[in-house]
């Protein structure tokens, strides 16, 4: 029965992908397309800002050719109306309310299989458009797996039939094992990752959607 449900979900998803791209038109901007596509075709950790609830579904559909998985809050993952969908697509639950390390093992396993994982380090969407602080947890997985990072900036909140720029930056290989207290090192690099996304928005984004954190950077 589960195999049948999985097959049905895959068919629905295959139909939904082009529909999503029509509903949410986008323009992809690459900082270094050739180099970054090579990284995306391997195993890597992708991160971006989080502008709205539709980001997760849209971004995984946009990057579906690259075997990308994405973490989703367990509170969303276990919703009765959505669980059947999450279980049969490339979603990994993570508990945002309690201490949970199972996602690290699952994430590392996924990366070792040659797949990639997409993260929203803010954890939540911001109400005013300014980016929230990036939580360093996602870098624990990068540190353990040793895969490169790929930064992405979603230039403005996605709205139906409203153009959004998706800015894909160059890959990164930060030294996450540098000397210092591990938590402080990861926090520092998480701040650098946030700065990278802000830089992408400032350099390639539409000035119309510049936020205060970009203007003051």
Buried (B, 14 or more C-beta within 10 A) or exposed (E): EEEEEBEEBEEEBEEBBEEBEEBBEBEEBBBEEEEBEEBBEBBBBBBBBBBBEBBBBBBBBBBBEBBBBBBBBBEBBEEEEEBEBBBBBBBBBBBBEEEEEEBBEBBBEBBEEEBBBBBBBBBEBBEEBBBBEBBBBBBBBBBBBEBBBBBBBBBBBBBEEEEBBBBBBBBBEBEBEEEEEEEEBBBBBBEEBBBBBBBBBBEBBEEEBBBEBBEEE
